[in-house]
């Protein structure tokens, strides 16, 4: 995807939305110094160009019910395109896997898993191993407490 040219106003819109996706269009426009129509048009352009890919709420998981968050490093046994494709298709089938990143370096993937408990997590891992997704080794890292989970540093990324 070709990156669209973003100016300081676009970056300001993104930064504000990343911290408060429910901000009203008029408040957003006021904070970035635009009229509401102009701000709305910029947001539409950012969406159409794939810069803004969606809007969602954040939750405090413990308010919903018991849960554990686990990060898992995964190493595949073979490294051909079809092996990566097969693993990624398998990952996509499991809602408990809330994040998956392909890595360069020692491990092939980093998974983020949210499960009701450790037994549910282990059943997921057993399923991945039983499905012959190509996993040779995995290491489990259980999150004991969240420390920081924030939006990207838009000012640094935009060169501003």
C-alpha positions in Angstrom: 0.0 0.0 0.0 1.3 3.4 -1.0 1.3 5.8 2.0 -0.8 8.9 1.4 0.8 12.2 2.1 -0.2 13.3 5.5 0.1 16.9 6.8 0.2 18.1 10.4 -3.6 18.4 10.5 -4.0 14.8 9.4 -1.6 13.7 12.1 -3.4 15.8 14.7 -6.7 14.2 13.7 -5.1 10.7 14.0 -3.6 11.5 17.4 -6.9 12.8 18.8 -8.9 9.8 17.4 -6.3 7.3 18.8 -6.9 8.7 22.3 -10.7 9.2 22.0 -12.4 7.5 19.1 -15.8 8.8 20.4 -14.9 12.5 20.1 -17.6 14.4 18.3 -16.9 15.6 14.8 -17.4 19.2 15.9 -15.0 18.9 18.9 -12.4 17.2 16.7 -12.7 19.9 14.1 -12.4 22.6 16.8 -9.3 21.0 18.3 -7.5 20.7 14.9 -8.6 24.2 13.8 -11.0 23.2 10.9 -14.6 23.6 10.1 -16.6 20.4 10.8 -17.2 19.7 7.0 -13.5 20.0 6.2 -12.6 17.8 9.2 -15.2 15.2 8.1 -13.8 15.2 4.5 -10.2 14.6 5.9 -11.5 11.7 8.0 -13.2 10.2 5.0 -10.0 10.6 2.9 -8.0 8.9 5.7 -10.5 6.0 5.8 -10.6 5.7 2.0 -6.8 5.6 1.8 -6.6 2.9 4.5 -4.9 5.1 7.1 -7.9 4.8 9.4 -8.9 1.1 9.4 -11.6 1.1 12.0 -12.9 2.3 15.3 -13.4 0.3 18.4 -13.8 0.5 22.2 -11.3 -0.6 24.8 -12.4 -2.7 27.7 -11.3 -3.6 31.2 -11.4 -7.4 30.8 -11.8 -8.1 34.5 -15.1 -6.2 34.4 -16.4 -8.7 31.9 -15.2 -11.8 33.6 -12.1 -13.9 34.6 -9.4 -13.9 31.9 -5.7 -14.3 31.3 -3.6 -12.6 28.6 -0.7 -14.6 27.3 2.0 -13.8 24.8 3.4 -16.8 22.9 6.5 -17.0 20.7 6.1 -19.6 18.0 8.7 -21.3 15.9 7.7 -23.3 12.8 9.5 -26.4 11.7 9.6 -25.5 8.1 10.0 -22.1 6.5 8.4 -22.2 3.1 5.6 -19.9 2.0 3.0 -22.6 2.3 4.0 -23.3 5.9 3.5 -19.7 6.9 0.2 -19.6 5.0 -1.0 -22.7 6.8 -0.1 -21.4 10.2 -1.7 -18.0 9.6 -4.9 -19.6 8.3 -5.0 -21.7 11.5 -4.5 -18.6 13.7 -7.3 -16.8 11.9 -9.7 -19.5 13.0 -9.3 -18.9 16.7 -10.9 -15.8 18.3 -8.8 -16.3 21.5 -5.8 -15.3 19.4 -6.3 -11.5 19.5 -3.0 -10.6 17.9 -0.5 -12.2 15.7 2.7 -10.7 14.3 5.3 -12.3 12.0 8.8 -11.7 13.3 12.3 -11.5 11.9 14.9 -13.1 14.1 14.8 -16.1 16.4 11.1 -16.8 16.4 8.6 -16.8 13.5 5.5 -15.4 15.3 4.4 -13.6 18.4 0.8 -14.3 19.4 -1.4 -12.5 21.9 -4.0 -14.8 23.4 -6.9 -13.8 25.7 -8.5 -16.8 27.4 -10.9 -17.3 30.4 -8.2 -19.3 32.2 -5.0 -21.3 31.8 -6.9 -24.5 31.0 -8.6 -22.8 28.0 -5.3 -21.4 26.9 -3.7 -24.9 27.0 -6.6 -26.4 25.0 -5.9 -23.8 22.4 -2.2 -24.7 22.2 -3.1 -28.4 22.1 -5.4 -27.6 19.2 -2.7 -25.7 17.3 -0.4 -28.7 17.8 -3.0 -31.2 16.9 -4.0 -29.3 13.7 -0.5 -29.7 12.4 -0.1 -26.0 12.0 3.7 -26.6 11.8 4.6 -25.5 15.3 7.9 -26.9 16.4 8.4 -24.9 19.6 6.5 -22.3 21.6 7.1 -20.3 24.7 4.4 -18.9 26.9 4.5 -15.6 28.7 1.6 -14.9 31.1 0.8 -11.2 31.6 0.7 -10.5 35.4 -0.4 -6.9 35.0 -0.8 -4.4 32.2 1.7 -1.6 32.5 1.3 0.5 29.4 -0.9 0.1 26.3 -1.1 3.4 24.4 -1.5 4.8 20.9 1.4 5.1 18.6 3.7 8.2 18.9 2.2 10.0 15.9 4.5 13.0 16.3 7.6 10.8 16.1 6.3 8.7 13.2 5.4 11.7 11.1 8.8 13.3 11.5 7.3 16.2 13.5 
